[in-house]
Amino acid sequence: MAERSRWAPGAAALADAARAVSAVAFDGRSTEDALRAYEESSQRAAIRAIALGSLRWYLRLAPAVDGLLSRPQAVASEIRALLVVSAHQIEYSRNAPEATAHAAVDATRILGQGRASGLVNAVLRRFVAERTSLLGRVDRKLAGRTAHPQWLVKLLEQAWPESVDSILEANNEHPPLVLRVDLTRKSRAAYIEELAAADIVGSPFDWAPAAVRLDRPIAVTLLPGFREGTVSVQDAGAQLAAKLLDAQPRMRVMDACAAPGGKTGHLLEHTPDLAELVAIDVDAGRVARIQENLERLGRNALVQVADVRDPATFWDGRPFDRILVDAPCSSTGVIRRHPDIKLLRRATDIPSFVAVQEQILRSAFSMLASGGRLVYCTCSVMPAENEEVVERLLAAESSARVAAMPPATDLAPGARDKRIGIQLIPGSQAASDGFYYACLEKTTAGT
């Protein structure tokens, strides 16, 4: 502590944020994984805010900073990340630029890179003096101006020509903390009153009956009722899954890609008296999180580590009345929550996701009872992962047909009707993440 007390204010947080950003940008780790090391830090909130903000604007800031380096590749990755997080604080925070530059110099020593302190000082002072022209050059292109990879901008322009600007803008917003109240335990109005008693301001969503939006983010452990399972964190758009699945009492239900268990818990809250809910996921570590969430909620399901593409490893042959397929995807609808997606995802990932989605959907459909309903959803805004996947299932399966579902705008304001299913756009009138939903049902084969 005595050692750290001699550093400039904010230097330690800058150093730790730089370590996290370097882990994402240069080592390919997720933000959550990179930030896990700082969960117990007294500066956890500052480190997280700086790292997320820097990743959100990385593809705008890094080119500007690199323009001040004669050989960017020769600079240590943590120092390059430190330059970006410092540039973020200069450009996007209320901190005095000179104070940030001073803290960054100390941060180089905290990182064990004291020899780079002169470089960091010189680069940041130039950035302060020249940032209008440096960023102006980056901003000439839409991708640079909005800090998105060019391949993603191109795909969004093709898929959403009328909405690309609003999608890119929404991706850079600070996402709200949205809660789901277990309405079997407490009304939403009563929970909002409980929040107010704890000096926490929450407001309801008109279109999502269990959803509450907080004015300011807060640690979940400080939320009234969280430990007891009265409330969970879940975006309002994700809460449509239980409504569209429309499970009824005594039905047998499968959540086919269940981790980390948010939708599993909501299904059990929505229909508490199911005959059985089977929740499976292929990743053992993530399956453990399903069980942890269910224990907190006080709910029960048959939780299994399994690959839905291989029913023989877990299925007893009894068909399911309802199946939810929340398919693994590019996550391009949740970039505002996970800005690392802009750095980690590649254009070549989309076809790989599509191949897996088709396999999962066809396998899940094979386990659906005649007359049963399957909901296919993703947190992607890419048609290739959404309606095009469903269209190929319909072409291949004579017993598959589109099930009735409400018009998009009846489900959420600003939602779009697609050829098949509906799409929520990030942000928009619904103030939700981006989600796709399609409802299918199984008829008698061949009819």
URCORVEN-V382805 format. One line per field, one symbol per residue. phi: phi as a letter, one per 30 degrees, with the letter a starting at -180 (. if undefined). burial: 1 if it has 24 or more other ideal C-beta (glycine too) atoms within 12 Angstrom, else 0. A space follows every 50 residues. Layout:
phi->???
burial->???
This chain:
phi->.dddddddeiddddddddeddddddccidddddddedcdcddcedddddd ddddddcedcdedddedccdbedddedddddddddddddddcccddeddd dddddddddddibedddddddddddddedcdddddeddddcedddchbde ddeddddddbedbedddddddcdddddcccddddcadddddddddddcic cbbdcdcbdccbccdbdadddcdeidddidbbcaeeddddeddddhdcei dcbbcdbdddjddeddedddbdcddabccbadcddddededddddddicb adcbdacedbeddbddjddcdbbcccddadidcbdddbddedccdbeddd eddeededddddddddcdddidbbccbbccccedccddddeddddccdcc bdddbdeedddadidcdcebibbcceihddhcddbcbbcbbccdeic
burial->00000011011111111111111111000111011001000010011111 11111111111111111110000011111111111111111110101001 11111111111010011011101111110010011001000111111110 01101100110011001101111011111111100101001101100001 01111011011111001000001111001111111111111111111000 11111111111111111111110101111111000110111011011010 11111111101001100011111111111111111111111111100011 00110111111111111110011111111111111111111111001011 11101001001101110101111111110111111111111100000
